[in-house]
Amino acid sequence: MAVKIFIKRTFSTEGLKDASAMLIQARKNAMSHNGYISTETLVSHDDPCEIVVVSMWQKKEDWDAYAASPERQANEQNFAAILGAETEYQIYNMGM
């Protein structure tokens, strides 16, 4: 069953300028992994430092494999340097 992963990040004001390039690179990395379907990036209307990435995968196991990959772990370390808060994850199944 397809899943959507909601990844909420709140960047520091100083880190926001680097966030765009880093998010694009993270998307490029995800695209090469099995099960990847799509990604959307949403910016809060009220707080431009709050960004939610919605990543869609064919199944949760595909997401898990990508999440554990060395390249994603490296990306997360880079994000951590410019975040103002912990990254939050929520996983939703598509359909009922």
VENZIWO-V532518 format. One record per residue. BURIAL is I if it has 16 or more other C-alpha atoms within 10 Angstrom, else O. Layout:
burial = <BURIAL	BURIAL>
This chain:
burial = <O	I	I	I	I	I	I	I	I	I	I	I	O	O	I	I	O	O	I	O	O	O	I	O	O	I	I	O	O	I	O	O	O	O	I	I	I	O	I	O	I	O	O	O	O	O	O	O	I	I	I	I	I	I	I	I	I	I	I	I	O	I	I	O	O	I	O	O	O	O	O	I	O	O	O	O	O	O	I	I	O	I	I	I	O	O	O	O	O	O	O	O	O	O	O	O>
